[in-house]
Amino acid sequence: MILPILNHPDPRLAKAAPESGGVTSDLQILAADLLETMYAAPGRGLAATQVGREARMFVMDTSDWQDGGRRQPYVCIDPEITEQGSETASEDEGCLSIPGITASVERPETVTLAWTDLSGNRQTEELSGAKARVAQHEIDHLDGKLILDRIDPAERERLEAASAE
């Protein structure tokens, strides 16, 4: 089922998600709904908090599925970044919860992500490029942070004013 995506400044977007504590049938249904919603949006990632659900889970797919390629989704339950590379890069990021706004956000270029998959198995993978950026963006959502929280306050004010016009 396609779920409605919360938009900034909805206060639920500023709440940190609690640990999920394991895979349940409700989380499996939510994962399917998150993927369907993300693909329909279309987006590259979506956190449970963006649809108003209090679950520490996100989905992402950085493959070229939008250009007719094969989908390669990740479902990450109770994710955490266990290591960050020392090299950083600034890139423009958009957000399904902040339509029409992109902001240049500096993030580590590589991270090691640990998460529980839908089978209940703990996974670990070193991510780089778009996967690393999207995973960090979605974990920010799970921590109650938006891309607007990662930029200069004056730039944030300018972007918010421009989007209100």
C-alpha positions in Angstrom: 0.0 0.0 0.0 1.3 3.5 -0.9 1.5 5.5 2.3 1.3 9.3 2.7 4.7 10.9 3.2 4.9 13.5 5.9 6.1 17.0 4.8 8.3 19.4 6.7 7.5 21.1 9.1 5.5 18.2 10.5 6.8 17.7 14.1 6.8 13.9 13.8 9.8 14.3 11.4 11.8 15.7 14.4 11.3 12.6 16.6 13.9 9.9 16.9 12.6 6.4 16.2 12.8 3.7 18.9 14.7 0.4 18.3 12.5 -2.1 16.6 13.8 -5.0 18.7 13.4 -7.7 16.0 11.5 -8.6 12.9 7.7 -8.9 13.3 4.9 -9.5 10.8 4.0 -5.8 11.2 7.5 -4.7 10.2 7.4 -7.0 7.2 4.2 -5.4 6.1 5.6 -1.9 6.8 8.8 -2.8 4.7 6.6 -3.8 1.7 4.6 -0.5 2.1 7.7 1.6 2.4 9.2 0.1 -0.7 6.0 0.6 -2.7 5.8 4.2 -1.5 9.4 4.9 -2.2 9.2 3.5 -5.8 5.9 5.4 -6.4 7.3 8.7 -5.2 9.9 8.1 -6.9 12.8 8.2 -4.4 16.0 6.4 -3.5 15.3 6.0 0.2 12.5 6.2 2.7 12.4 6.0 6.5 9.5 4.7 8.6 9.4 8.1 10.4 8.7 9.8 7.1 5.3 8.0 6.9 4.6 8.6 10.6 5.6 5.2 11.9 7.7 4.8 15.0 10.0 2.1 13.8 13.8 2.3 13.4 13.7 1.1 9.8 14.4 2.4 6.3 14.4 1.1 2.8 16.6 2.2 -0.1 17.4 1.4 -3.7 20.2 3.3 -5.4 20.2 1.0 -8.5 19.2 2.4 -11.9 15.6 1.1 -11.6 14.2 4.4 -12.6 15.9 4.0 -16.0 14.5 0.5 -16.5 17.2 -1.4 -14.6 16.7 -4.1 -12.1 15.5 -3.1 -8.6 18.0 -3.8 -5.8 16.2 -2.8 -2.6 17.7 -2.8 0.9 15.4 -3.1 4.0 17.3 -2.0 7.0 15.9 -2.7 10.5 17.7 -1.1 13.5 20.5 0.2 11.3 23.6 1.8 12.6 26.7 3.2 11.1 29.6 1.5 12.8 32.5 3.2 10.9 32.9 6.3 8.8 35.6 7.0 6.3 37.8 10.1 6.7 37.1 11.5 3.3 34.0 13.7 3.0 32.1 15.2 0.0 29.4 17.8 -0.4 26.6 16.9 -2.7 23.1 18.2 -3.4 20.4 16.1 -1.6 16.7 16.2 -2.0 14.2 14.7 0.4 10.7 13.3 -0.2 9.6 15.1 3.0 10.8 18.5 1.7 9.5 18.6 -1.9 11.2 21.2 -4.1 14.2 21.8 -2.0 17.8 20.5 -2.5 20.6 21.3 -0.2 24.4 20.7 -0.4 25.2 18.4 2.5 28.7 17.2 3.5 28.9 13.6 4.5 31.6 10.8 4.7 32.1 9.2 1.4 32.2 5.7 2.9 30.5 4.1 5.9 30.0 0.7 7.3 26.4 0.0 7.9 25.1 -2.7 10.2 21.4 -3.7 10.2 18.9 -6.5 10.6 17.3 -7.9 7.4 13.8 -9.1 7.0 14.9 -12.7 7.9 16.2 -11.5 11.2 19.9 -11.8 10.3 22.4 -9.1 11.2 24.1 -7.8 8.1 27.2 -5.5 7.7 28.3 -3.9 4.5 30.8 -1.1 3.6 29.0 1.4 1.5 30.3 4.1 -0.8 28.9 6.6 -3.2 25.1 6.9 -3.5 24.5 3.9 -1.1 26.6 5.6 1.6 24.9 9.0 1.1 21.3 7.6 1.1 21.9 5.3 4.1 23.3 8.3 6.1 20.3 10.5 5.0 17.8 7.9 6.1 19.5 7.3 9.4 19.3 11.0 9.9 15.5 10.7 9.5 15.5 7.9 12.1 17.4 10.3 14.5 14.8 13.1 13.9 17.1 15.1 11.6 16.5 16.6 8.1 18.9 17.9 5.5 17.9 21.4 6.6 19.4 20.6 10.0 22.8 19.9 8.3 23.2 23.2 6.6 24.1 26.8 7.5 21.1 28.5 9.3 21.1 31.4 6.8 21.0 29.0 3.9 18.2 27.1 5.6 16.2 30.3 6.0 16.8 31.2 2.3 15.7 27.7 1.1 12.6 27.7 3.3 11.6 31.2 2.2 12.0 30.2 -1.5 9.9 27.1 -1.1 7.1 29.0 0.6 6.8 31.3 -2.5 
